């Protein structure tokens, strides 16, 4: 799969390459794309899968079809493109709120609070802890957007949030409700209470910590 230079897409492949693959592999490719967007293949009927498979094989340039409710399949010359519909792109624009320290805000269904502490004492699954000194304050809260990435705790390289959610099998409809914490430059430094960015982890010499707690209301 490759990226088209003319139309921004999440997945692309050449129609000729697809046509010559075994039917089982064709279905497997489409199921993989569907699972990456929706978190699972639940709700994907065999009939709909076959409709999209045949469309990929026979559709002409400029033709489009919905793959599920959120993804558009489009023919562009000899390339098949999969991208989010314009409606979804518009609705998914994240609204950012500032997170005061100390203080609390309501974001969607969550009450999020933050405070400075000197030492992390007990494990708390509803909270995350980040180093204060090397974090660009103030902090913000928003939902994820296409292209977001971060460096999950324990990793050296970056990872797209879309892939992170897919690994955790979080469906798209749920992803748009998950709050992410950002720094002053709008970079993601934590994804809810699921994972913090490795660059803001607490170190042995850390003496000022930001504790961020989440409560669903």
Secondary structure, DSSP 8 states (H G I E B T S, - for coil): ----SSS--SEEEEHHHHHTS-HHHHHHHHHHHHHHHHSSSTT--HHHHHHHHHHHHH--TT-EEEETTTEEEEEETTEEEEEE-HHHHHHT----EEE-SSEEEEETTEEEEEEEES---S--TTEEEEESTTS-SSEEEE---TT-EE-BTT-SS-EEHHHHHHHTT--HHHHTT--EEE-TT--EEEETTTEEBGGG---TT---EEEEEEEE-
